[in-house]
Amino acid sequence: MTTATLDSLVESFGALANAGRIPLKLGHNDGQAVTDGQPALGWVSRLYRKGEALFADFTGLPGAIYDSIKKGLYKFVSIEMLRNVDADGQRYDAVLDAVALLGATGRP
């Protein structure tokens, strides 16, 4: 992912006031146990870039999820993003849509 895409993700996150609106979830698989009707595992409260990496802070994580992350049960994360989004009279190249925890199936 380019730094321009990372910057667009950060810019759109702030401009669209997405703090507390982007969910943390388990994986990306359509067949996973968590579906649209299930609660989020937490919410992105802050999105920022350091060098060539994207970082996020989260709120509202249940204790079991927080503990699982701390224990290393979820070593990787992956994002879901929307491309070329028109919102509030502005076009954004990239908009964060979700953050997924990746566990047993490996890296993204």
Secondary structure, DSSP 8 states (H G I E B T S, - for coil): --HHHHHHHHHHHHHTT-TTTSEEEE-S-TTSS--TTS--SEEEEEEEEETTEEEEEEE---HHHHHHHHTTS--EEEEEEEEEEEETTEEEEEEEEEEEEE-TT---
